[in-house]
């Protein structure tokens, strides 16, 4: 790959990670908002929330696909190991700036995953409470969460 093209992929990759840090910060705030709305049983608020949340998730998914394509084009596996190998091979000044940025994104992703699981647990407990109040019991082979 020509050096100029490689530089463009790297610049685009770094820029995408910077944008994703902002997206995941926004997602973290959204997940806290969702938790409050679930706790308040605010159906209208949840409907409004879902519109914004869906749009943000589309952006995150598109950027993840782009990042995978960029890693692949640069000759790295489109996964965490591939990103780690890329970071190892970057010149020291670029590595010193990019590595903490990537670590920040990974930490935000983990934080959002934990918040999403917390929200899912709250929702599942609410569904279970509603089932009990309605006198519904799970069918044979069905868990209490409907899974």
N, C-alpha and C positions, 0 to 999 in steps of 0.2 A: 504494500500500500504506500502510495506517495506520502512523504512527510507532511505536506500541506493538508492532504485529506485526513491524515491521522490527527493532526492538530485540531482540525475542525470538529472531528468526532469527540476528542477530549474536551474541547471548550463547550460543546453542546452537552456533553455528559455532566460536566461540572455545573453548568447553568441549570440543568434539569434537577440535579440534586439540591441545589440552592432553592429552587422553586418548590421542590417537594418538602423541604424542611418547613417552609411556610404553610404548605398544604396540610402537613401532618400536625402542625401546631393548631391550625384551624380545625382539623378533625378532632383533636383532643378536646377543644372547647365545645365542639358540637356534641361529642359523646357525653360530656358532663351535662349539657343542656338536655339531651335525650333522657338521661337518668332522672333528672328533675321532672321532666314531663311525664315519664312513666310513673314515677312515684306519686304524682298529682292526678294521674289518670286523665290527663288533658288531651283528649282525642283530637280536637281542633289544632292544638299546638303541635301534636305529633304529625298531623297531616302537613302542616306548613314546614315543619322540620324535615320531613321526608323529601320534600321537593329540593331543598338546599343540599341535603345530605347526599341525595342521589347524584346531583350534578358534581359535587366535590369528589365522590367516589369514582365517577367516570374520568375525571381529570387525573386522579391518582393512578387508575388502571392504565390509562393511555400513556402516562409518563413511564410507568413500570415496563410496558411493552417497548417503548422507545429505548429505554435504558438497556433492555435485554438485546435489542437489535444493535445498539451501539457497541456493547461489549462483544457481541458476536462478530461484528465487522472489524473490531480491533484484534480479533484472534483469541478472545477469552470466552470461557464458558459463561452463559448468561445466568449466573447465580452468585451466591455470596462468595464462594471460593474464587470464581473468576474475578470478582471485584477486588478481593484481597490480593490476588496475583497482579492485577493492574496497578493497584496502589503501591505494591512493593517495587514495581518497575518504573514508577514515575521518578523524574529527577527530584532531588531532595527539596528544593524550594516549593515545587508544586505539591509534592507529597505532604510537606509540612502544613500546607493550607487545606488540602483536600481531605486528608485522613481524619482530622477532627470534625469536618463537615459531614463526612460519611458516618462517623460514629454517632454524631448528633441525630442523624436521620434514623439510624438503627435503634437508638434509644427511644426516639419518638414513636417509632413503629411498635416497639415492645409496649410502651405506655398505652398506646391506642388499643392494642390487642387486649391488654388487661382490662381496660375500661369497657371494651366491647363485650368481653366475657362477663363482667360485672352486670352490665345492662341486660345481657341475655339471661343471667340467673334471676334477676329481678322480674323480668317478663315471664319466665317459666314459673316462678313462684306465684305470680298473679294469675296465670292461667290455671294452675293447680287449685288455687283458692276459689276461683270462679267455678271450676268443675265440682269442687266439694259443696259449694253453696247451692249449686243446681242439682246436686245429688247424682252427678254422673260419675261412673267408675270406668276405668280403662277397660277395653276389650281384651280378650286373651291375646297375649303376645305383644300388646301395646304398652309402652311404658307410661308412667303417669304424666310424662311431658308430651305425649302424642307422637313419639318418635318410634 
